Amino acid sequence: INGYMCNSGDTMFSADVEPGKKTNDSIAIMSGFFERCGIETITDISFSFHIFESESWDTVVDSEIINIYTSAHGSYTQTYDDSGTLLLDQNDIKIIYKELDADSILGTSIVLYMENNTDQPITVQQDGLSVNGFMITGIISTELMPGTKSVTDITLLGNEMEENGIETVENAELRFHIFNTDTWNTVLDTEA
């Protein structure tokens, strides 16, 4: 939406349609997505459909990208807040540290802004995460289509933070593993 990728959990849509039947349904987009990305006016929406047979899960069709433009398209310009600490600016991929979010459902989150300025779809994951010197599981797997941006986070599991006596994140160290979403070929493995 407006050039921002929705993360898993930001949208909900799954419609079961029996043979010869119809349905009216909608894609739900969580309000937190709009707040996190600073979207006040929707100008464009891009998505694709993955349609599969309900019982066998065999793919029926994966659609091309579908673009929807609202009446605000062309008259409103989305701004992108890329302020923060630059962590990576390499191979047309940018990752910026924004802030810590201590109010995440599963624990503390490291909030990141990402840009994919390449011509391929990428997935960003992390490896080797330590917090205050302790190895911690960090959950992130963010997909970005070419030319899109994302505000996403690395969730630090609360139980592991407690087990290691970490009440406040003083520092964190990690590596990013970035690969082509379609082929799984490595695009970039960063240093710590």
N, C-alpha and C positions, 0 to 999 in steps of 0.2 A: 504494500500500500504506500503510494507516494515515494517509491524507491526503497522502502524499508521491508526487509524480510520478516515475516511472522515466525516466531520460534514455536517449537512444539509446545502445546498447551495454550497458545494464543488464539487458536481457531478450533472450532468443532464442526465437523460435517461428516455424516455417514448415513446414506439413505439406502435402505433395502427395497428393491422393486421386484415383485414377483413377475413371472413371465406374462406378458399381455396386459400388465397393469401400469398405472401411472402414479406419480406422487408429486406433491408440491413440498419443497423443503427449502432450507436456507443455510448459509454458512454463518455461524456465530463467531464474532471476533470480540475477544475480551477487552474491556475498557482499559485495563492496565497497559495493554499494548500501545494504545493511543497516547496515554500519559507518558509512558517510558520514552517514546519516540518523539514527543512534542508535536503530534499531528492534531491540528485543530480543524482542518478542512480536507476532506478526501477528494483528491483530483483524479487518481487512477488506481486501478486494482489489476494485478496480474496473477494468474494461477493456471494450473492444469488439473485435469481430472485423471484419476487412476480408477479405472472401472474393472472389477473382477467378479468372477462367478462366486456366489456366496458360499456354496458348500465346498468346492474344490480349491478355491482361492486362485484359480487360473486367471491370468490377465486376459481381459476381453479387449481393452484398448487403453493406451496412455495417450491422452490428447496432447496436441501442440499447446503452446502457451496461449491463453485467452486473455485479452486485454479489454478492460471496461474503463471508459472515461466518463467522468461526471461533468455536469455543467460548469464546474469550477476549473476544469482543465484548461490551461492556457491563461487563466486570469489570476491564479493563485500560485505562488512559488513556495515550495516546501524548503525550510531551512534545516540544516543538519548541524547538530552540536557536536563537533569533534574536539572539544576542549578536554584537557586532561593530560595525563602523562603518556607520551608516545612509547609504546613497547616494541612495535614492529612497523617498519615501512620498507618493504622489500618485495620485489617481483609483482608490483602493482597491488599488493595487499597491505592494508593498514590496520593495526590493532592499537587501541588507546585505552588505558586504564582510566575509568571514570571515578569510581568510589567503592566503598564497602557498604553492603546493605546487611545490617545485623538483624533485620526483621523478616528474612526469608523463611518460608515454611519449614524447610528441611535443615536450616542452619544459616550461617553467614554466607553471603554471596559476594564475589568479586565482580563488579559491574564493568563491562567492556563495551566499547564502540568499535565496530569493524566495518571495513570497506573492501569490496571485491571489485577492483578495477581491471580485472583480467577478462578474457573472452571465454572463460570456462566456468562451469558451476563448481564450487569448492565446498568442502566440509572442514571446519576447524575443530580440532580436539586438543587436549592437553596431555602432557606426560610428565612424570617426575615431579609432581607438586609437593613442595614442603612449605609449611607454615611455622614460623618461629623455630626453624630447624627440624621440625618433626614431619615425617612423611604423612600426607593426608590424601584421602580420596577426593578428587575434585571432579564434579560432573559437568561436562560441557560437550555438546556435539551440535554445532551450528552450521546449517547449510546456507550458502549465499549464492544466488544466481549471478551471472555476469552483470556488472554495473550496479549492484545493490549494496545496501548498508544494513546494519543490524545493531540493536542495543540488546545485549544478551549478558548472561552471567555464568560464572563458574560457581557452582554450589559446593560449599565445604560442609561435609556431613557433620552435624552437631554432635553425634555420639563419639566420633573420632576426635573431635576437638576436646570434648570433656575427658575422654580417656587419656589424652596427652596433657591435660591441665591447662589448655589454652583458653583463656577468657577474652583476650584481646589480640587481634592480629597486628603484630608489630612489623612483620615482613613476610613476603612470600617469594618463592622461586619456582619456576616451571619452564617447560619447553612447549612450543606449539607444534603439533603435527597437522599439516594441511595437505589434503589430497583432493583429486578430481572426484566429485560426487558420483559421476557415471561410471568411470573406469577404475576407480580406486587407486590410480597411479599417484605416487607422491608428487606434490607440487613443491613443498618446502618443509623441511624439518629444521627448526631453529635451534640455536644455542640457548642455554639457560638465560 
